[in-house]
């Protein structure tokens, strides 16, 4: 298990360094390619939910709820080292893949509010880093982990499921990701989580 944790820390390091480099790259290329900032792909999710991209209160609520949810998840899972390792490794693998994918194909920013990423104001950046939703990756994989390990019982599983639905709604209404980004996080996250669980349990 200790050797596995060491490998995990290396992967997480690559993910973090790669993300900051890739974000800078896609901003420069994306801004140049979509300089009119009016291009948005046709999306079934956008037609299903109202446009709230200018609702700053919803954005702040979504970010606060996501942080509190992840803190609660880690608190509930704290005594289950195996579940935490599975969660962290699954997220690291999916996010490493995300870095590669969103550099490979740069999609137009659906929020149309693309600004340069800055550490002091991270909410102003992260545009064009599409293909897989980071928020959905973390929350969906946590949901799979909760179900697999029975963390918190049925009540916590129901709460996690409802939270994920609310998160998906807010992401689509704020136009932060396309529907396919969310579906990619759900489907790819499931397969990676299942694979990692099988490897850790060997």
GIVEN-V76081 format. One record per backbone hydrogen bond with DSSP energy under -1.0 kcal/mol. NH is the residue of the N-H (numbers start at 1). CO is the residue of the C=O. Records with the same first field share a line. If there is no record, write none. Layout:
NH = CO + CO
This chain:
5 = 1
6 = 2
7 = 3
8 = 4
9 = 5
10 = 6
11 = 7
12 = 8
13 = 9
14 = 10
15 = 11
16 = 12
17 = 13
18 = 14
19 = 15
20 = 16
21 = 17
22 = 18
23 = 19
24 = 20
25 = 21
26 = 22
27 = 23
28 = 24
29 = 25
30 = 26
31 = 27
32 = 28
33 = 29
34 = 30
37 = 34
47 = 43
49 = 45
52 = 173
55 = 52
56 = 54
59 = 55
60 = 56
61 = 57
62 = 58
63 = 59
64 = 60
65 = 61
66 = 62
67 = 63
68 = 64
69 = 65
70 = 66
71 = 67
72 = 68
73 = 69
74 = 70
75 = 71
76 = 72
77 = 73
80 = 77
84 = 80
85 = 81
86 = 82
87 = 83
88 = 84
89 = 85
90 = 86
91 = 87
92 = 88
93 = 89
94 = 90
95 = 91
96 = 92
97 = 93
98 = 94
99 = 95
100 = 96
101 = 97
102 = 98
104 = 100
105 = 101
124 = 121
125 = 122
130 = 128
132 = 130
133 = 181
137 = 133
138 = 134
139 = 135
140 = 136
141 = 137
142 = 138
143 = 139
144 = 140
145 = 141
146 = 142
147 = 143
148 = 144
149 = 145
150 = 146
151 = 146
153 = 150
156 = 152
157 = 153
158 = 154
159 = 155
160 = 156
161 = 157
162 = 158
163 = 159
164 = 160
165 = 161
166 = 162
167 = 163
168 = 164
169 = 165
170 = 166
171 = 167
172 = 168
173 = 169
174 = 170
176 = 171
182 = 178
183 = 179
184 = 180
185 = 181
186 = 182
187 = 183
188 = 184
189 = 185
190 = 186
191 = 187
192 = 188
193 = 189
194 = 190
195 = 191
196 = 192
197 = 193
198 = 194
199 = 195
200 = 196
201 = 197
